[in-house]
Amino acid sequence: MPVTDAVQPPLTPAERAIVKSYGGWTYFLMSFGLEPWEKDDADQGKRILEAFVRGEEDSE
C-alpha cells in the first residue's frame, strides 16, 4: 500500500468499494492523472468518486 493512501478522505462504504477496486486511493487518483498529495487533485478525486456512486445508485 502506498504511503499516500494515508491521505485518503473519509469514505462511505460504496466509495470505499470503488477505491478498493482500483487498488487504493493513490491508484484511484493516479488513474485519472491526479496526484494524491495535491489537495486540489484529492478534492477533484473525491468529486469523481461521488459521481461514480451516484451513477451506480441511478442504475439500480
GIJOGI-V469309 format. One record per residue. PHI is phi in whole degrees, 0 to 359 (* if undefined). OMEGA is omega in degrees with one decimal (999 if undefined). D_FIRST is the distance of its C-alpha to the first C-alpha in Angstrom with 2 decimals. Layout:
# GIJOGI-V469309
phi=PHI omega=OMEGA d_first=D_FIRST
phi=PHI omega=OMEGA d_first=D_FIRST
This chain:
# GIJOGI-V469309
phi=* omega=178.2 d_first=0.00
phi=296 omega=179.8 d_first=3.81
phi=300 omega=-179.2 d_first=6.43
phi=289 omega=173.0 d_first=8.36
phi=295 omega=-179.9 d_first=6.92
phi=292 omega=179.7 d_first=9.20
phi=267 omega=178.6 d_first=12.08
phi=299 omega=177.4 d_first=12.08
phi=286 omega=174.8 d_first=15.72
phi=300 omega=-176.9 d_first=17.18
phi=235 omega=172.6 d_first=17.18
phi=284 omega=177.1 d_first=19.75
phi=302 omega=178.9 d_first=19.08
phi=295 omega=178.0 d_first=20.02
phi=296 omega=-179.6 d_first=17.74
phi=299 omega=179.6 d_first=14.75
phi=296 omega=178.9 d_first=15.74
phi=294 omega=180.0 d_first=15.94
phi=300 omega=179.6 d_first=12.57
phi=299 omega=-179.7 d_first=11.08
phi=294 omega=176.8 d_first=13.34
phi=269 omega=-179.3 d_first=11.79
phi=97 omega=178.1 d_first=8.25
phi=128 omega=-176.7 d_first=7.40
phi=302 omega=-178.2 d_first=9.41
phi=301 omega=-178.2 d_first=8.70
phi=291 omega=176.2 d_first=9.69
phi=300 omega=-179.2 d_first=12.37
phi=296 omega=-177.6 d_first=13.90
phi=296 omega=179.1 d_first=13.83
phi=293 omega=177.1 d_first=15.58
phi=253 omega=179.2 d_first=18.36
phi=74 omega=-178.6 d_first=18.58
phi=256 omega=-179.3 d_first=17.33
phi=252 omega=-173.8 d_first=15.53
phi=296 omega=-179.1 d_first=13.30
phi=275 omega=176.5 d_first=14.91
phi=264 omega=-175.4 d_first=18.33
phi=302 omega=179.9 d_first=19.75
phi=298 omega=178.2 d_first=22.02
phi=293 omega=179.4 d_first=19.37
phi=297 omega=177.5 d_first=17.22
phi=297 omega=178.5 d_first=20.55
phi=295 omega=177.3 d_first=21.38
phi=299 omega=178.0 d_first=18.14
phi=296 omega=178.0 d_first=19.00
phi=294 omega=176.4 d_first=22.50
phi=299 omega=-179.8 d_first=21.42
phi=299 omega=178.2 d_first=19.42
phi=298 omega=178.2 d_first=22.53
phi=294 omega=176.4 d_first=24.71
phi=300 omega=-178.8 d_first=22.80
phi=296 omega=177.4 d_first=23.38
phi=300 omega=178.9 d_first=27.00
phi=296 omega=178.0 d_first=27.48
phi=292 omega=179.9 d_first=26.40
phi=293 omega=179.8 d_first=28.75
phi=293 omega=-176.6 d_first=31.55
phi=276 omega=-178.8 d_first=31.36
phi=276 omega=999 d_first=31.75
